[in-house]
Structures are given as C-alpha cells and as structure tokens.
Amino acid sequence: MRLSVVTFMRPDPEPRGRALSRVVDYARQIERRGFPGIWVTDSLGRGRPTLDPLVALGALSVATQRVELGTAVLQVSLRHPIELAHRVQSVQALSGGRLRLGVGSGSTRADFDLLGADYDQRFRTLMRSLEIMRRAWSGEEVNGGVLSPWPGCEGGPPVLLGAWRNPRWIAYAARKCAGWIASGLYSSWDDLETGMRLYREAGGQNAVLANVLVDLSNTPEPGSLAERATISLVCSPDEARVRLKRIDQLGFDEVLVVSPGGALDELERVRDFL
Amino acid sequence: MKVSVQIRVSPGVISDDRPMRRIADYARRIEAAGFPGIWVGDSLGRGRPTLDPLTTLASLCSATDQVELGIAVLQVPLRHPVELAHRVQSVQMLSRNRLRLGVGSGSTRADFELLGGDYDRRFRTLMSSLDTMRAGWAGQSVNGGALSPWPGCENAVLANVAIDLAERPESASLAQVASVSLICSPDEARRRLRRVAGLGFDEILLVSQTNSLEEIERARDFL
C-alpha cells in the first residue's frame, strides 16, 4: 500500500507573505522524503479561507519535480465542465502529466449555495460533466466548439472517483475511472468493507483511502476534524499500527494521510508501520 | 513608461513533456533582466491549445520572487464570478499580492460559444460579475453565503483590477499593444514605441513570439 500526503492549505498566524514559501517548502519536503504524492482538498463556502485546488497544484507543478499531484476531491458539480476541463488540462500540462484528478459530486450544501449551484442535482451534474470533460479532453466537439487538447494531454489525466458506498458510483469508478477514492472522515469500517467488495467485484484496480488524519500524540483540538474523523490515526502509535494494517488488509492500494500540524516526521513514522 | 513582458504560452515546437520548465526558465530570465512584470493572455475556444491564465500564473508564483504577475485580460463573463473570485484570491495569496488582474468582457464569440456563455450580454455580465467579485473579496454576503477572504488579500485584490471595457483590444484602457506593431526595423520600432509613450500609456506589454528576451530588452532601451 502506497502512502501519500494530503495538505490542508490554511492561513496561519505567520506574517502575511510567508504562506507561499510555507506551502512550497512543505511540498518539497514531502517530495524529498520520498512520498509518492501530494494531494489537496476542495472547499470554498464554509466560513474559512481556502485555496482553489487547481491553482494550488499549479504552484506545486513548478515547486516539485516528480511527485504526483492530486485532488481529493475536486467538486466537479460546482463548476462549468468545459472551463474546468481547460484548467485541469493546464495543470496536467504544467505538471508534466503528474496530475491525479480525484473528482466528486460534492456533499456540502454551503458550497453549492455560495455558487448558486443545484445541490439536489449534483450526482446527475457530476455524471454529465465527466462525460463532457472527457469529450473536451479528446478534442471532440462540445457546444459546437472544440477545446484544443494540449499536446501530450489528450484524453485528460487519470480520473479517480470519490464515492461513499453507493453501488452505482463504485461500479462507475471501477469501470470508467482510474481509481476509487473513499474518505476516512465520515466512513465507518463497515462502509469501507462494503465499498471495497463492490469495487473489486466490478473489476476496480486502484482503491484509495483519502483524508486519514494522523496525530500520534493523540491530542486533537476539541471539536476539530481530527477529533471527529471516523477512520483516523489520531491515537497511540501502537493503535495506529493496528489501524493502518487493517486499512492495508481491506485491500487499499494507497492511503492519503494528513497531519493537521504538518508533522512529516510523524507521517514517515506511520509509513514505517507498513 | 514601464516595459513588461507578455508571454504567449503555446506548445513547444519540439514536443516537450515539461512545458513548465521552459515557461519557468523564461520567467526567471524576464525577472533577472529587470522587467517589472510578466503577463499572460486568456483564450480557450480558438482552435489552438492554451493554458488557463490563473493556473499559469500560479505556477509562476513559485518560479519568481518579485515581478508583477498579470493577465491581459481575463475574460470575466465566461466564468462564474464567485468561483472566479476564489481563484483570483488564491493566486493573489500565492503570489504575495503580485497579481495584476486585467479584466475584460471578452470579444471572441468562439470562446463564449464553447462555454455556452451569452456573448451579446457580455458587457452587462462583466459589470455585474465585477460587483459580485468585489463583494466576495470583501467578505460580504453573496448568494446568501460568503467567500472567506484570505488574511492579507482583502484589499490587495481590489486595488489591482484594471478594467478593459473596450471592444477592440487595440483601444484598450489597459496598456496593451499587439506584437505585430513592433515587427519592423529597429528605427521604426523606436518611433512607434515613442509614439505609444507619447499617447500617455504608463505601461506597455511586449510579446516575443520566439521568447527572444534580447529583442524586448533592446526595445526597452529605446525608451
């Protein structure tokens, strides 16, 4: 099982202007320490400042050389599919083909409300948007026009679909995508088992468990995501080893871990558990 | 009159799997040569492969330290204003407030048709979108929600919006001169540049199709 790093890009008390170097330094360290990928998340209407994930990966495209750059997951249903396809293609080109595009319907109403998007139609929108984006990346006609593919980017990047345990979506991930992304934030172990069985039955080859929070000192801030996450490594080192083995034995091909404090030493220690 | 460099990002003649290396290298040379800014354009439905301008500038944020990073000009009516405001703010933060956001209504029907945008309403859309984006950057309520401003970016974005309301780029209020205009002898180029300066422009963005920075430096010396 591969182990990659998710970075939550949030403002911190540092003086303004240090944010880029902090983000870039962290990314370079992740690469230097041999993690295979850096992943970013996507939210924008939840009362805290965030960065656009594709803009962030654009910056990391030049700051890093080899690591995969992923989104876990991009809320496709919030955006215009062709304009989004253009931006995705841009990151794919700028990163030299390192982009791994995790996509999802989104599940937070506030993000949809802020953009005036239709929350109730989000699954249908996702399905339709993915089809349009694939056509656009292949240089096929969309809306009577063509988005010219960047040489080397024809067909688009590997697309991984984020899904909980809906059989239809997991089957879609297995048959039409380069991977399935499950989340450690709100899934139960039972969800993961069920999802994995459905995914493998449908022929899926690349199961990824995203957003697994790590805090081996087991001191999450009260009310924080680290405290609330259902599948996490917010626990003692011994317990973390047991949980990680369990994730591995469930059959995940890759796990994406997050350290809320950016402690890469801890993430390396977790990697050594495998 | 300031002389800045506009980059036309297009696929290399030789197939390169890392266009970023080439672009970043050019950007570093521009910065090292003392030009105050690097600018990119915005198009997507015109039969040639292009890169998204905000994504491209994001990549230049970590390739450069001081130069201004500009768009001449971003076609605002093609995009969702709140989502666009979020992206602009992201580049503004990553660039440490070096972003110079040239905005316009767009003038190429093909771009609008590809995205299903309303070409005939583009001026009205630009104005309403700018209002929405300003409200978003200020942390005010839009659509009943709010785009949380990144600390330090609240006003920096707002101060750098240059509006191009002209239908034809050559009459833009934002300094912008097509590259063809200096495709001439050095003597003639000197005359034309002086004429642009004499018109009162504060900044001119020069493009070299072949990324020949030496030529642009030479043009700068004419002033």
Interface residues (C-beta under 8 A of the other chain):
Chain A: P11 R16 G17 A19 L20 V23 V24 L44 G45 R46 G47 R48 P49 T50 L51 D52 L54 V55 A56 G58 A59 L60 S61 V62 A63 L78 R79 H80 I82 E83 H86 R87 Q89 S90 V91 A93 L94 S95 G96 G97 A110 D113 L114 L115 G116 V142 N143 G144 G145 V146 L147 S148 P149 W150 P151 G152
Chain B: P11 S15 D17 R18 P19 M20 I23 A24 L44 G45 R46 G47 R48 P49 T50 L51 D52 L54 T55 T56 L57 A58 S59 L60 C61 S62 A63 L78 R79 H80 V82 E83 H86 R87 Q89 S90 V91 M93 L94 S95 R96 N97 A110 E113 L114 L115 G116 V142 N143 G144 G145 A146 L147 S148 P149 W150 P151 G152
